[in-house]
Amino acid sequence: MGIATATATRTPAAGPTASPAQSIGLDPIARARFINEHLPEETLYSDAKRAVQEGSRASWRLSPQPFWLDEGTVAFLEQLGQDLFAFYRALNSLYFASVRGTQPGWIAEYFDLGRPDQLIDYGRLNRTRSHLPRVIRPDLFLTEHGFVATELDSVPGGIGFGGSLAEPYAALGFDLVGGATGMVDGFAALLESAAGEPKPPAAIVVSEESGDYWDEMAWLARTLTARGHPVHAVRPQDVHFTEEALLVPEGGSPGPRDPASSDPATPLVPVKVLYRFFELYDIKNVPKWELMLYATKKQRVVLTPPVKSFLEEKLGFALLHHPVLAEFWRRELGPERRERLLGVLPPTWILDPRVLPPHAVVPGIELAQKPVQSWEQLVGLTQKQRRLVLKPSGFSATAWGSRGVKIGHDLPEEEWAAAVHEALADFPRVRWVLQRFEDVRRATVEWFDFGTHEMQRMPGRARLTPYYFVSGDEVRLGGATATVVPIDKKLIHGMVDAVIVPCAIRADAQ
């Protein structure tokens, strides 16, 4: 597989009639300005909701060209979507087998410990037993050994952002992964699959905790509605329940930063699909969450992603690598798919503070060249031995957006020890996991400086986030976004210093 950096040059394809690609040509500054002028008025992606530079609509560094991938890499990404969906399906089966007692009981215990009983009960409903997430987004880092997924997200931000970002790049003639409208098409298809009918009325429910993503989800709802798919972005407090249906304000809510609820005069319309854009750890802070779950139980609405907290945990990676479960994974996934997933989903260990028997060791890991019998062995490692990463597995406000990530060799010894003890103490409430730190290959990208009106080159490290949309058993790659951060940044995520671009295909990329 190959991958190219965003500095490669490609002549945009000319269409049969005059197009921006023809009129702008290869001038990178003109292309950067064209992209900027055709971004939505809302910044869509930023905690601060502001542009980085005067004259720019973007809250990131804007590049005049996409991030190049070769055809082999795109084929890999397409196969990966099928593999990850199979992983979710097998993980779902593993959980229920553990609940039944046909697989070890500690599996369900790891997932359910500290979770509200009501949430566990809804996750085990017979009618939703086979339901799986319909959006899958891995965070992929390109290492010397290939792609590594540091986590999977089934409630990802970036769908509306990626869809809106694709439009101006596609207008310039770039052959984008997923196509010009792949994100929007994929989301429309998942709603139809969930409802079992074309163009079902649907709502995207955005919680206050997820409010930073309101603009992009509202953009997605408006874009779908304009294409004949009635979708409304709403706040949870604007959802209304009757015995016959779940209702939302027509056209959606005014937005999370507006203290007022929707105008009482706004007509209420029934919806058949509720897209849950909030994490389950926050569900008790979401207004009317009990009504939404009750409406799901009574089959008044289809709620997606399903209410299954065990599918929102990083500790699933640890189960894939656990030797006791190897035969289960071979049977559920098949030998070839299992091997592919073992290569992409990295070895992961659950920080369980309970005492092991004297003859037992944690499988698959040594610390300071010694077998691990207690996670206290993490304390006292040298900086070189601390090339390790601690992160909360899930069901926590710190489990997304790199908020809770602790990089061992980047912390003083005392802070690393404190992080280890915090993770062990958190076990009854939040499981933490341990992974090895992966070096990410360098990439060089160009971005347009609106202050100096010049192109700049930035060496950095890239994260790819492909978006997969599930319709029935079909998994569609709707698009992929690259986030490139300066080389001195240890964590790769959206930030004002990052270059963020859609990925595109080029046959000769190396």
C-alpha positions as CSV (number, residue, x, y, z in Angstrom):
1,M,0.0,0.0,0.0
2,G,1.2,3.5,-0.7
3,I,0.4,7.0,0.5
4,A,1.4,10.4,-0.8
5,T,1.7,13.7,1.0
6,A,-0.3,16.7,0.1
7,T,2.6,18.4,-1.7
8,A,2.1,16.3,-4.8
9,T,0.8,18.1,-7.9
10,R,-2.1,17.0,-9.9
11,T,-3.9,18.7,-12.8
12,P,-7.6,18.9,-11.9
13,A,-9.7,17.1,-14.4
14,A,-11.6,19.4,-16.9
15,G,-15.3,18.8,-17.4
16,P,-17.2,19.2,-20.6
17,T,-18.2,22.8,-19.7
18,A,-16.3,25.7,-18.0
19,S,-15.5,24.9,-14.4
20,P,-13.5,26.3,-11.5
21,A,-10.8,23.8,-12.3
22,Q,-10.5,25.2,-15.8
23,S,-10.5,28.9,-14.8
24,I,-8.2,28.5,-11.8
25,G,-5.8,25.9,-13.1
26,L,-2.8,25.0,-11.0
27,D,-2.4,28.3,-9.1
28,P,-2.4,27.1,-5.5
29,I,-3.2,30.5,-4.0
30,A,-6.2,30.9,-6.3
31,R,-7.4,27.4,-5.4
32,A,-7.0,28.1,-1.7
33,R,-9.0,31.3,-2.0
34,F,-11.7,29.5,-4.0
35,I,-12.0,26.8,-1.3
36,N,-12.2,29.4,1.4
37,E,-14.9,31.4,-0.4
38,H,-17.0,28.2,-0.8
39,L,-16.8,27.0,2.8
40,P,-20.1,27.3,4.7
41,E,-20.6,30.5,6.6
42,E,-20.4,28.5,9.9
43,T,-16.9,27.3,10.7
44,L,-18.4,23.9,11.4
45,Y,-15.2,22.6,13.2
46,S,-13.8,24.4,16.1
47,D,-14.3,24.6,19.9
48,A,-13.7,28.4,19.5
49,K,-16.0,28.7,16.4
50,R,-13.6,31.3,14.9
51,A,-11.3,31.6,12.0
52,V,-7.6,31.2,12.5
53,Q,-6.7,34.2,10.4
54,E,-8.5,37.3,9.2
55,G,-9.8,36.7,5.7
56,S,-10.2,32.9,6.3
57,R,-13.4,31.1,7.1
58,A,-11.5,28.1,8.4
59,S,-10.7,27.4,12.0
60,W,-7.8,25.3,10.7
61,R,-4.9,25.7,8.2
62,L,-6.4,25.6,4.7
63,S,-4.6,23.7,2.0
64,P,-5.2,24.2,-1.8
65,Q,-5.1,20.5,-2.5
66,P,-6.3,17.3,-0.9
67,F,-4.2,14.6,0.8
68,W,-3.2,12.1,-1.8
69,L,-3.7,8.3,-1.5
70,D,-2.8,5.7,-4.1
71,E,-5.3,3.2,-5.4
72,G,-3.8,0.4,-3.3
73,T,-4.4,2.4,-0.1
74,V,-8.0,3.2,-1.1
75,A,-8.6,-0.5,-1.8
76,F,-7.2,-1.2,1.7
77,L,-9.6,1.4,3.2
78,E,-12.6,-0.1,1.4
79,Q,-11.7,-3.6,2.7
80,L,-11.1,-2.2,6.2
81,G,-14.7,-1.0,6.4
82,Q,-16.0,-4.5,5.8
83,D,-13.6,-5.9,8.4
84,L,-14.5,-3.3,11.0
85,F,-18.3,-4.0,10.5
86,A,-17.6,-7.7,11.0
87,F,-15.6,-6.9,14.1
88,Y,-18.6,-4.9,15.6
89,R,-20.9,-7.8,14.7
90,A,-18.6,-10.3,16.4
91,L,-18.1,-8.1,19.5
92,N,-21.9,-7.8,19.8
93,S,-22.1,-11.6,19.6
94,L,-19.3,-12.0,22.2
95,Y,-21.1,-9.8,24.7
96,F,-24.4,-11.6,24.5
97,A,-22.6,-15.0,24.7
98,S,-20.9,-13.8,27.8
99,V,-24.3,-12.8,29.3
100,R,-25.7,-16.2,28.4
101,G,-22.7,-18.0,30.0
102,T,-21.4,-19.6,26.8
103,Q,-18.3,-17.3,26.9
104,P,-16.4,-16.1,30.0
105,G,-18.5,-14.0,32.3
106,W,-15.7,-11.5,32.9
107,I,-16.3,-10.1,29.4
108,A,-19.7,-8.7,30.1
109,E,-18.4,-7.7,33.6
110,Y,-15.7,-5.5,32.0
111,F,-18.3,-3.8,29.8
112,D,-21.1,-3.4,32.4
113,L,-19.3,-2.6,35.6
114,G,-20.3,0.9,36.7
115,R,-23.0,1.3,34.1
116,P,-26.5,2.3,35.0
117,D,-28.8,-0.8,35.2
118,Q,-31.4,0.9,32.9
119,L,-28.7,1.3,30.2
120,I,-27.7,-2.3,30.5
121,D,-31.3,-3.4,30.3
122,Y,-31.9,-1.4,27.1
123,G,-28.7,-2.7,25.6
124,R,-30.0,-6.3,26.0
125,L,-33.4,-5.8,24.5
126,N,-34.3,-8.7,22.3
127,R,-35.6,-6.5,19.5
128,T,-32.4,-4.6,19.2
129,R,-30.1,-7.6,19.9
130,S,-28.7,-7.6,16.4
131,H,-28.5,-3.8,15.9
132,L,-25.1,-2.3,15.3
133,P,-23.7,1.1,14.7
134,R,-24.4,2.5,11.2
135,V,-21.5,4.9,11.1
136,I,-17.9,3.6,11.7
137,R,-14.9,5.9,11.9
138,P,-11.5,4.6,12.8
139,D,-8.6,6.9,13.7
140,L,-5.8,5.6,11.5
141,F,-2.1,6.4,11.8
142,L,0.4,5.4,9.2
143,T,3.4,3.7,10.8
144,E,6.4,1.9,9.4
145,H,4.4,-1.3,9.7
146,G,1.2,0.0,8.0
147,F,-1.9,1.5,9.3
148,V,-2.8,1.3,13.0
149,A,-6.2,2.3,14.4
150,T,-5.9,3.8,17.8
151,E,-9.6,3.7,18.3
152,L,-13.0,3.2,16.7
153,D,-15.8,5.8,17.0
154,S,-19.5,4.9,16.3
155,V,-20.8,8.4,17.2
156,P,-18.2,10.4,15.3
157,G,-18.1,14.1,14.6
158,G,-16.9,15.2,11.2
159,I,-19.7,13.9,8.9
160,G,-21.1,17.3,8.1
161,F,-17.7,18.9,8.2
162,G,-16.3,16.3,5.8
163,G,-19.3,16.6,3.5
164,S,-19.1,20.4,3.4
165,L,-15.3,20.3,2.9
166,A,-15.6,17.9,0.0
167,E,-17.7,20.3,-2.1
168,P,-15.1,23.0,-3.0
169,Y,-12.3,20.4,-3.5
170,A,-14.6,18.4,-5.8
171,A,-15.5,21.5,-7.7
172,L,-11.8,21.9,-8.5
173,G,-11.8,18.5,-10.1
174,F,-10.1,16.4,-7.5
175,D,-11.0,12.7,-7.4
176,L,-12.1,12.5,-3.8
177,V,-12.3,9.3,-1.8
178,G,-16.0,8.5,-1.6
179,G,-16.8,11.1,-4.3
180,A,-18.1,14.7,-4.0
181,T,-21.3,13.8,-2.0
182,G,-20.2,10.5,-0.4
183,M,-20.7,11.6,3.1
184,V,-24.2,12.9,2.5
185,D,-25.2,9.9,0.3
186,G,-23.9,7.5,3.0
187,F,-25.9,9.2,5.8
188,A,-29.0,9.2,3.7
189,A,-28.6,5.5,2.9
190,L,-28.2,4.6,6.6
191,L,-31.4,6.4,7.5
192,E,-33.3,4.6,4.8
193,S,-31.8,1.3,5.9
194,A,-32.8,2.0,9.5
195,A,-36.4,2.9,8.6
196,G,-36.8,0.3,5.9
197,E,-38.2,2.8,3.5
198,P,-37.0,5.6,1.2
199,K,-36.5,9.1,2.5
200,P,-37.9,8.6,6.0
201,P,-38.5,11.6,8.2
202,A,-35.6,11.7,10.7
203,A,-34.0,13.8,13.4
204,I,-30.4,14.3,14.5
205,V,-30.5,14.9,18.2
206,V,-27.4,16.9,19.4
207,S,-26.8,17.1,23.1
208,E,-25.3,20.1,24.9
209,E,-22.1,18.1,25.5
210,S,-21.8,17.6,21.7
211,G,-22.8,21.2,21.0
212,D,-19.4,22.0,19.4
213,Y,-20.6,19.9,16.5
214,W,-24.0,21.6,16.1
215,D,-23.2,23.6,13.1
216,E,-22.0,20.7,11.0
217,M,-24.9,18.5,12.0
218,A,-27.3,21.3,11.2
219,W,-25.6,21.7,7.8
220,L,-26.0,18.0,7.2
221,A,-29.7,18.1,8.0
222,R,-30.3,21.1,5.8
223,T,-28.4,19.5,2.9
224,L,-30.3,16.3,3.2
225,T,-33.6,18.2,3.4
226,A,-32.7,20.2,0.3
227,R,-32.2,16.8,-1.5
228,G,-35.7,15.6,-0.6
229,H,-34.7,13.7,2.7
230,P,-36.6,15.4,5.5
231,V,-34.0,15.6,8.3
232,H,-34.2,18.0,11.3
233,A,-31.3,18.8,13.7
234,V,-32.8,19.2,17.1
235,R,-31.9,19.7,20.7
236,P,-33.1,16.9,23.0
237,Q,-35.4,19.2,24.9
238,D,-37.3,19.9,21.7
239,V,-38.2,16.2,21.2
240,H,-41.9,15.5,22.0
241,F,-43.5,12.1,22.8
242,T,-47.0,10.8,22.2
243,E,-48.2,7.3,22.3
244,E,-48.4,7.3,18.5
245,A,-45.1,8.9,17.5
246,L,-42.0,10.9,18.4
247,L,-42.3,14.5,17.2
248,V,-39.7,17.3,16.6
249,P,-40.0,20.9,15.4
250,E,-40.2,21.2,11.7
251,G,-36.9,22.6,10.4
252,G,-35.1,21.8,13.6
253,S,-34.1,23.7,16.7
254,P,-32.5,27.2,16.7
255,G,-29.2,25.7,18.1
256,P,-27.5,24.9,21.4
257,R,-26.1,28.4,21.9
258,D,-29.6,29.9,21.8
259,P,-31.0,29.8,25.3
260,A,-34.6,29.7,24.0
261,S,-36.3,26.6,22.9
262,S,-38.0,26.3,19.5
263,D,-40.8,28.7,18.8
264,P,-44.0,27.2,20.2
265,A,-45.7,28.1,16.9
266,T,-43.4,25.9,14.9
267,P,-45.3,22.8,13.7
268,L,-44.3,19.5,15.1
269,V,-43.6,16.6,12.7
270,P,-43.3,12.9,13.4
271,V,-40.0,11.1,12.7
272,K,-39.2,7.5,12.1
273,V,-35.5,7.6,12.8
274,L,-33.6,9.3,15.6
275,Y,-29.9,9.6,15.0
276,R,-28.3,9.8,18.4
277,F,-25.4,12.3,18.4
278,F,-24.5,12.1,22.0
279,E,-22.4,9.6,24.0
280,L,-24.1,7.2,26.4
281,Y,-21.9,8.2,29.3
282,D,-23.7,11.6,29.2
283,I,-27.2,10.2,28.7
284,K,-28.5,11.1,32.2
285,N,-27.7,14.8,31.4
286,V,-29.7,14.6,28.1
287,P,-33.2,16.0,28.5
288,K,-36.0,13.6,27.7
289,W,-33.6,10.6,27.2
290,E,-36.0,8.3,29.0
291,L,-38.8,9.2,26.6
292,M,-36.5,8.6,23.6
293,L,-35.6,5.1,25.0
294,Y,-39.2,4.4,25.8
295,A,-40.2,5.3,22.2
296,T,-37.5,3.0,20.9
297,K,-38.7,0.2,23.2
298,K,-42.3,0.7,22.0
299,Q,-41.1,0.7,18.3
300,R,-42.4,4.3,17.7
301,V,-39.0,5.2,16.4
302,V,-35.7,3.6,15.4
303,L,-32.8,4.9,17.4
304,T,-29.3,4.7,15.9
305,P,-26.6,4.1,17.0
306,P,-28.2,1.5,19.3
307,V,-28.1,1.9,23.1
308,K,-25.2,-0.4,23.6
309,S,-22.4,1.0,25.7
310,F,-20.3,-2.1,25.2
311,L,-19.9,-1.1,21.5
312,E,-18.4,2.2,22.6
313,E,-15.4,0.9,24.5
314,K,-11.7,0.7,23.4
315,L,-11.3,-2.5,25.5
316,G,-12.8,-4.5,22.6
317,F,-9.3,-4.3,21.1
318,A,-7.9,-6.1,24.1
319,L,-10.5,-8.9,23.7
320,L,-9.5,-9.3,20.0
321,H,-5.9,-10.0,21.1
322,H,-6.8,-12.1,24.2
323,P,-5.4,-15.7,23.7
324,V,-8.4,-17.3,25.5
325,L,-10.7,-15.8,22.9
326,A,-8.6,-16.7,19.8
327,E,-10.8,-19.5,18.7
328,F,-14.0,-17.4,19.0
329,W,-12.5,-14.7,16.8
330,R,-11.3,-17.3,14.2
331,R,-14.8,-18.8,14.1
332,E,-16.7,-15.5,13.9
333,L,-14.4,-13.5,11.6
334,G,-12.6,-16.2,9.6
335,P,-8.8,-16.7,9.8
336,E,-7.9,-14.1,7.1
337,R,-10.1,-11.3,8.4
338,R,-9.0,-12.0,11.9
339,E,-5.3,-11.6,10.8
340,R,-6.1,-8.4,9.0
341,L,-7.8,-6.9,12.1
342,L,-5.0,-8.0,14.4
343,G,-2.6,-6.0,12.2
344,V,-4.7,-2.9,12.3
345,L,-6.2,-2.9,15.8
346,P,-3.2,-2.8,18.1
347,P,-2.4,-4.9,21.1
348,T,-4.3,-3.4,24.1
349,W,-4.4,-4.3,27.7
350,I,-7.1,-3.5,30.3
351,L,-5.8,-2.0,33.5
352,D,-7.5,-4.3,36.0
353,P,-6.1,-3.7,39.6
354,R,-7.3,-7.0,41.0
355,V,-4.5,-9.3,42.3
356,L,-3.5,-12.2,40.0
357,P,-2.7,-15.7,41.4
358,P,1.1,-16.1,41.9
359,H,1.4,-18.4,38.8
360,A,-0.4,-16.0,36.5
361,V,0.9,-13.2,34.2
362,V,-0.8,-10.7,31.9
363,P,-0.5,-12.2,28.4
364,G,1.3,-10.5,25.5
365,I,3.3,-7.9,27.4
366,E,6.5,-7.4,29.3
367,L,7.6,-4.3,31.2
368,A,11.4,-3.7,31.8
369,Q,11.9,-7.2,30.3
370,K,9.8,-8.8,33.0
371,P,6.4,-10.6,32.8
372,V,3.6,-8.5,34.2
373,Q,1.8,-9.7,37.3
374,S,0.7,-6.3,38.6
375,W,0.1,-3.0,36.8
376,E,2.0,-1.3,39.6
377,Q,5.0,-2.4,37.5
378,L,4.2,0.5,35.2
379,V,5.4,2.8,38.0
380,G,9.2,3.3,38.1
381,L,9.8,2.6,34.4
382,T,12.5,4.7,32.7
383,Q,11.5,7.2,30.1
384,K,12.6,4.9,27.3
385,Q,10.6,2.1,28.8
386,R,7.5,4.4,29.0
387,R,6.8,4.4,25.3
388,L,3.2,3.6,26.3
389,V,-0.1,5.2,26.1
390,L,-2.9,5.2,28.8
391,K,-6.4,6.2,27.8
392,P,-9.9,5.7,29.2
393,S,-11.7,2.9,27.4
394,G,-15.1,4.6,27.1
395,F,-18.1,5.9,29.1
396,S,-16.3,9.0,30.2
397,A,-16.2,12.6,29.2
398,T,-12.4,12.2,28.8
399,A,-12.7,9.2,26.4
400,W,-13.0,11.2,23.2
401,G,-11.0,13.9,21.5
402,S,-7.7,12.9,23.0
403,R,-8.9,14.4,26.3
404,G,-7.8,11.6,28.6
405,V,-4.7,10.3,26.7
406,K,-1.5,10.0,28.7
407,I,1.7,9.4,26.8
408,G,4.3,7.8,29.1
409,H,7.6,9.1,27.7
410,D,6.1,12.6,27.4
411,L,5.4,12.9,31.1
412,P,7.7,13.3,34.1
413,E,8.0,10.1,36.1
414,E,5.8,11.5,38.9
415,E,3.0,12.5,36.6
416,W,3.1,9.1,34.8
417,A,2.9,7.4,38.2
418,A,-0.1,9.5,39.1
419,A,-1.8,8.7,35.8
420,V,-1.3,4.9,36.4
421,H,-2.8,5.2,39.9
422,E,-5.7,7.2,38.6
423,A,-6.4,4.6,36.0
424,L,-6.3,1.8,38.5
425,A,-8.5,3.7,41.0
426,D,-11.0,4.4,38.2
427,F,-11.6,0.7,37.4
428,P,-15.0,0.3,39.1
429,R,-16.3,3.3,37.2
430,V,-14.2,3.6,34.0
431,R,-11.9,1.0,32.5
432,W,-8.5,2.3,31.2
433,V,-6.5,0.6,28.6
434,L,-2.8,0.5,27.8
435,Q,-1.3,0.5,24.3
436,R,2.2,0.9,22.9
437,F,3.1,4.3,21.5
438,E,3.3,4.2,17.7
439,D,5.7,6.4,15.7
440,V,3.7,8.0,12.9
441,R,5.3,8.5,9.5
442,R,6.0,12.1,8.5
443,A,4.1,14.0,5.8
444,T,4.7,17.4,4.4
445,V,1.7,19.6,3.5
446,E,1.2,23.0,2.1
447,W,-1.2,25.6,3.5
448,F,-2.1,29.1,2.5
449,D,-1.2,31.9,5.0
450,F,-3.9,34.5,4.8
451,G,-1.7,36.9,6.8
452,T,1.2,36.9,4.4
453,H,-0.7,35.8,1.3
454,E,1.9,33.2,0.7
455,M,2.0,29.4,0.6
456,Q,3.7,27.7,3.6
457,R,5.2,24.2,3.9
458,M,4.7,22.2,7.1
459,P,6.3,18.9,8.0
460,G,3.9,17.0,10.2
461,R,2.3,13.8,11.2
462,A,-1.0,12.7,9.7
463,R,-4.2,10.9,10.9
464,L,-6.7,9.6,8.4
465,T,-10.3,9.3,9.4
466,P,-12.3,7.3,6.9
467,Y,-16.1,7.3,7.3
468,Y,-18.1,4.1,6.7
469,F,-21.8,4.1,6.4
470,V,-23.7,0.8,6.9
471,S,-26.9,0.1,4.9
472,G,-28.1,-3.4,5.6
473,D,-25.0,-5.5,5.2
474,E,-23.4,-3.1,2.7
475,V,-20.6,-0.9,4.1
476,R,-19.9,2.2,2.0
477,L,-16.8,4.3,2.3
478,G,-18.3,7.8,2.2
479,G,-15.1,9.8,2.4
480,A,-11.9,10.2,4.3
481,T,-10.3,13.2,6.0
482,A,-6.6,13.8,6.8
483,T,-5.6,15.8,9.8
484,V,-1.9,16.8,9.7
485,V,-0.4,18.4,12.8
486,P,3.0,20.1,13.3
487,I,5.8,17.6,13.9
488,D,6.2,18.7,17.5
489,K,2.7,17.7,18.5
490,K,2.4,14.3,20.2
491,L,-1.4,14.0,19.8
492,I,-3.0,14.2,16.4
493,H,-6.5,15.8,16.4
494,G,-8.3,18.8,15.0
495,M,-6.6,22.0,16.2
496,V,-5.9,25.5,14.8
497,D,-2.4,24.5,13.9
498,A,-3.5,21.5,11.8
499,V,-4.0,21.2,8.1
500,I,-7.3,19.4,7.5
501,V,-8.2,18.2,4.0
502,P,-10.3,15.6,2.3
503,C,-8.4,12.6,0.8
504,A,-8.2,12.1,-2.9
505,I,-7.0,9.3,-5.3
506,R,-4.0,9.5,-7.5
507,A,-2.8,6.5,-9.4
508,D,0.9,7.2,-9.2
509,A,1.0,8.3,-5.6
510,Q,4.0,6.8,-3.7
